[in-house]
Amino acid sequence: MFSISPVQAMNFDGRSIYIKRDDLLHADFSGNKARKFYHFLHHDYSHVTQLVASGSAQANSLYSLSVLAKLQGWKFDYYVSHINTFLLQHPQGNYAAAIQNGANIIDVSHLADAENLQGMHLDDAMQYIVSSHPNYTDKNQLLFIPEGGRCGYAETGITQLATEIIQWAQDRRLNELMVFLPSGTGTTAAYLNKQIIQQLTQLSLTEVFAIEVLTCSTVGGDKYLRQQFSQLVDEIYFPRIINDGHKYHFGKLSQRCFDMWKTVCQSGIEFELLYDPVGFLVLQHYLNSQAVSATNVLYIHQGGALGNKTMLPRYQRKFPHSV
Ligand SMILES: *Cc1c(COP(=O)(O)O)cnc(C)c1O
């Protein structure tokens, strides 16, 4: 279903880096969510009729899952712990597109048994909902995907991403390569690093190619990210986490992030506003502070530009005078 995503050069902070355009994988099913949900398109799920997932009402994964459900002809229930009033009144971006694809978006606090769920983390609430909801009694027909696609199935599509990167580095004879991508749950970075190590070993190329995966946290700090890794892969496969000394809170708008986003978009490539600004700020800090001048850098564009339809107006309202 997907072809190999292209790589293109981009000027960044006075040097040339490469961008892996996973945002171009597929018109409706792009970025790392396409990689993470690839498994569900390429294995037999004909027994499934109902997809259930959870997360934020503006998440890129909401939209990607709605596309998956539509392609497969599944009903799709998506649980959120909150929808803000503005979005309810003015549906747009991932939220609007998912509804158009038939997603049934359910606010957990409006459920009949909401009282039982109060104060529960959404992950725990989902366990309860999936086990007790009358529509979900036939577990064989039900496919439940954890928030952000943080599960073992994600590795199938990320295996392919690792293969593409190794092949590309081989073709270009880039013996030293730093692969960088910003993390949310850390699923993409963890499986990518694991796959690159394993595939280079299988090909007996570990002596020839030094490909290192680096990432940064955009959610809860480095310690939290390491915890997330530990639920998915052995410690030997943990990607290296770098930071720039700032603590980033997911979805929080800042002038620094907005400025960085505008700078990188001048390349003509549209990046997204949640993960990419933090990614480029941390990458910039790293490249300026280390003796890495000769290193080739491959930044993975993980898609998500549809989310800009809601994020950009929020930024413009908050920083109306910035150019
Ligand atoms: C989901 C997403 C991420 C985070 O991916 P994880 O595998 O959860 O770390 C990063 N960038 C974009 C654009 C995303 O949509």
The ligand as an SDF file (V2000), in Angstrom:
LIG
                    3D

 15 15  0  0  0  0  0  0  0  0999 V2000
    2.2660   10.6910   16.9450 C   0  0  0  0  0  0  0  0  0  0  0  0
    3.3230   11.5910   16.4740 C   0  0  0  0  0  0  0  0  0  0  0  0
    4.6060   11.6170   17.0690 C   0  0  0  0  0  0  0  0  0  0  0  0
    4.9650   10.7630   18.2780 C   0  0  0  0  0  0  0  0  0  0  0  0
    5.1620    9.4110   17.9640 O   0  0  0  0  0  0  0  0  0  0  0  0
    5.4820    8.3630   19.1150 P   0  0  0  0  0  0  0  0  0  0  0  0
    5.6630    7.0710   18.4130 O   0  0  0  0  0  0  0  0  0  0  0  0
    4.2750    8.3350   20.0190 O   0  0  0  0  0  0  0  0  0  0  0  0
    6.6930    8.8140   19.8440 O   0  0  0  0  0  0  0  0  0  0  0  0
    5.5590   12.4910   16.5510 C   0  0  0  0  0  0  0  0  0  0  0  0
    5.2770   13.3150   15.5080 N   0  0  0  0  0  0  0  0  0  0  0  0
    4.0540   13.3150   14.9150 C   0  0  0  0  0  0  0  0  0  0  0  0
    3.8020   14.2470   13.8060 C   0  0  0  0  0  0  0  0  0  0  0  0
    3.0430   12.4560   15.3760 C   0  0  0  0  0  0  0  0  0  0  0  0
    1.8360   12.4770   14.7840 O   0  0  0  0  0  0  0  0  0  0  0  0
  1  2  1  0
  2  3  1  0
  2 14  2  0
  3  4  1  0
  3 10  2  0
  4  5  1  0
  5  6  1  0
  6  7  2  0
  6  8  1  0
  6  9  1  0
 10 11  1  0
 11 12  2  0
 12 13  1  0
 12 14  1  0
 14 15  1  0
M  END
$$$$
